[in-house]
């Protein structure tokens, strides 16, 4: 859920005087709490600013390929009143180990992003967009992603195989246009060109501010893509109230089921300390709902910690065991590799 994940967020606060905004403005940004997923349109994945307070908004893409490679690509905007910076990051993995991490920061201009549909530019070059022609013709969410940072190039197509949705906390927004997608294209690392094919995920978060860290201790998130059923899950670890649990089950080429959080249990076990961040090496997800049942164990096989100021973030590669079922459909997992994350505010 929830990564390019605020890496430069607090850096923005360190360079913007507190006196430039009123703390009451934070509370004016609150939106209704809706833990259940609802339907979306392309506008939901567009830019949501401007914001009257320092805020982070980001677009997250990941994929696991058949040749053992995996990727995370993130685009984030850190701004107030449409003034700030944009950040681009590419992280390429092989068998769960980080091979390459490239990033770039540029000045943010409102003209670089669309407020009508997902489309982002660097200068005059489009680096991410939703293919509106395909969307209008058959309703398919098809994204083109092209980012070049030095000698690292990401040239990928994401084609959704599931129906997207959005779900909001009290203040922040989270849209998942691609709970599961076919991903194909090319990666370039230096002089090496790799043709890749696999499955991926895309989400987009907005309106994350300093209050996110005040209200929340952090979160766990993950996506589990099966052949017929896919589960996106998260646990927001609130400071002042009970934790918020979110789980949505997607059918391939069909709809989705939102699961009541009272029927979700997420257990984090066997913690280790990684660069000051306590991360679980085992996560158990149990669902006992009228429509959905699940018993899933995630076993962490590799991890990639990224720390900045008071943020402690870790990308987790996990093997998945267990099952999820609804009606007559049952998806079993026998050690397939998936992606999760742990985020702590300290």
N, C-alpha and C positions, 0 to 999 in steps of 0.2 A: 504494500500500500504505500503509499504515503512515502520513493527515493529518487529523484535527485536529493532530496531530504534535507533541505535547510542548511547545507554546509557553509554557505557564506552569509547566512541570515544574521547572526549576531555581529559579524563584522560590519554590516550595514548600520546597526545601532551604535556602534562605537564611533562612527564618523558623522552621525546626524544628531545635532543638539536636541536634548529632550524638550527644550522650550519651544521647538518648532511645532509641536502638536499638543493637544489636550488629551489626557488619559480618558476623558469621557468619550472621545472619538472611538476608542477601542470598542466600547460597548455598543455604540451605534452600528457597528459592523456585524453584530450578532444576527444569525439566521435561525430559523426554527429547527429544533432537533428532530431529525427524522431517521431513526436507525434502520428503517426498512428501505430497500432499493426502489427507485422509481425510474420510469422510462426517460430517454434522453434524445436530444437532437444535436446536430453538429455544433450549434452555438454553445452547448455545454462544454465542449472541448476547446473553445476559443479563449482568448485572453479575457480575464474578468476585471481587470483594473479600469480606471486608476483607483488607488487607495489613498486615504487621507492620513494614513499612518505607515511607518515602515513595515513592509509586508513582503512575504515570499510566495511566489506562485511557480509551479514547475510541472513539466511534462516528462514522464518516465517511460522508457521502453526497455524491455529485456527480451532475451531469446536464448534458448538452449539448442544447439545444433547437433546433427547426427554424427559429426566428425569429432566430437569431444570438446568443441569450442563453445563458449557462451559469451554473451555481451550485455552490458548495460550502457545505454545512451541516455543522458539527461540534459534537458534545457531548462534553465530557471531564470526568473526575473526577480531581482531584489530592488524594490523601488518604494518611493513615496511621491504622490502627486505626479506619477509618470516620469519621475527623475530617479535614475539609479543605474544599475548595471545588469547585463545579461551574462549568463555563464553557461558554457557548453562543456560537457565531459563525456569521454568515451573510455570504457573499461572493458578490456578483452581478456577472457580467461581460457585456459586449456586444462581440462580435467580438474576444474575447481581452483586452479592456481592462477593468480594474476600474472598475465604476460605483459600487458601494456596499459598504461593510464595516461591519457592526454586530456588537457583542459585548456580553455581559453576564456578570457573575460573581455567584454566589449561594453561600450556605453549603450544604455538602453534608450531607444527612441520608440514612441508609440507607433510610428509608421512601419516598424519591423514586425508587428504582430497584428493579426486580424481579430476583431471582436465579433465576427459573424460566423466563422468556421475555423477549424485548426489550420493555421498557416503561419509560419515563422520564417524570417529572412535574416541573413547576415549580409548587410549592404544590399546589393541588388540580386543576390542569389537566394533562392528558396531552399531551405534546408529540411523543412518538414511540412507536409500538407496532407489533407484528406482529399482524395480524388472525388470531387463533387459530381463529375460526369457518371462515374460508376455508381455513386450513391443514389443519384436521381434515377438511373436506369433500373437498378435492381435492389436498392436498399443496402448494398454491401458497403461495409466500412473498410476502405482500402487506403493505406497510408504509404507515402513515399518518404524515405528518410535518407538524406545525403549530407554528411558532415565530413569535412576535411580539416584536420588539425595536424600541421606539420606533415609527416610521412604516414600518418594514420588516416585511413579513409573508411567510412561506413557508407555503404550504398545498398540499402535494403528496402524490400517491399513487405508490408504487413497486411495480410488479408484476414479479416475477422471471420471466425467460424462460429461465434456465439453472439448473443444479443447483449449489448451494453446496457449499463444502468448507472445511476448515481445515488449517493448516500451522504448525508450531511450530519456533522456534529452540531453542537450549539452555535459554533461560530465559523468553523472551517468547512470547505466544500471538497468533495472527492467524487470524481466521475471516472468510471471504468469503461471506456469505449470498447476495449478489446480484452475481455476476460481470458480469451484464448484466441490465438491467431496462427495461421501459417506464415512463416517468415522465410524469405529466400533472397539471394543477392550475392554481394561480394564484400569481403573485408580486405583491406590492404594494410599490412604491417611492414613498413620499410619497403624492401624490394619484393616481398612475398605477397602474392594475390591468392585469396582463398575463396572458392565458391562454396556457399553455405546454404543449408536447408534445415529447417527445424520448426519448433513451435515457440511462440512468444506471448507477451502480455504488454498492455499499455494502459496507464492511468494518468490522471492529471489532478493536481491539488492546488487550492488557492485560499487566500486570506489567512495565511499562517503568520502570526505576529508574536511579539514577546508574551502575549497572554497565553499563547499555546503552551509555552514552557511554565507559566504560572499555574495554569489549570491542570496540566498533565505532567506526569513523570516520564512519559514516553509511550512507546507502543511496540507490539509485535505484529508482524504482518506476513502473509505468505499467499502464494497462488499455487494451486495444484491442478494441472491440466491432464485430464484423462481422455480416453478415446471417445466416450459418449457423455461423460459428466465431468464438469470442472468446478472446483470449489475455491472461492476467494474468501479469505478470512482475516480478521484483525482483532486485536485486543488493545484498546486505549486505556492506559493505566492512569486513571484520574487521581488527583491529589485530594480532592474534597468530597468525593462521592464514590459510589461503587464503580468499578471498571466497566467500560462499555465494550460489549462483544458484538462483532458483526460477522456474519457468514452468509454468503449468497451462492446458491447452486445453479450452475448454468448447464443447459442441454446443448449439445452440438446442433447448430442450425435451427434452434428453436428458442424457447423462452427461458425464464429463470424463476427461482423460488427464493424469496427472502425468508430467513429463518429467525424466529423470535429469539432475542438474546437470552431469555430465561431458559431456553432449551439448549444452550451452548455452554460447554465446559472447555476451557483451554488451560492445560497444566504445563508449566515450564519447569524442567527438572535438570539435575546434574550440571550445575553452573560451573563455568571456569572464568578466570579473569584474563581478559585480553586487552592490553593497553589501558587499563583502568576501567574497562567496561565488563560488567558481569553478564555473560551471555549463557543461555541454556544450550546444552548439547543434545537435549531431547525435548520435544514438544508433543503433547498428546491432545488431540482434538476429538471431543465426543459431542454428538448431536443426537438428541432424542426428541424429535418433533413429530407432529401429526403426519407430515408429508415426507420428511427427510430423516434418515438415520445414518450415523457415521461413527466409525471408530478408527482413528488414524493416528499413527505414530510417525513423527518426523525425527530422523536421526541426522545430526549435523556431521557432515564429512569434511567440509572446508569452510573457511571464513575469511572475510576481508574487512578489517577494522579501518574506520576513517574518523579521526577526531578533530574537532575544531572548537576552541574556546570551551564552552560548557556543553557542547554536544558530543555524545558518544554514540557513534553509529557503527553497525556491523552488518555486512551482507553475508547471508548464510546460504551455503549449498547443502541441501538436505536430501536424503533418500527417504522415500515415502512407503509406508507399509500399512495395510488395512483395507478398509472399504468405505464407500459411501453409496447409499441406495435411496431410491424413491420409486414408489409403485413397483412395477415389475423389472425395473432397470437397476442393476447393481454393477458398480465399477470397483474392481479390485486393484490394489497397488502392491507391487512386489519388489520394491527397491528402486523405482524410477527416480531420476534426479529432478529436483525442483528447486525453486528459489524462495527464500524467506528473508526477513530482516529483523534486527533489534535496534531500537533507538531509545536512548536515555537522555533526559535533560537533568543536569546536576547543578 
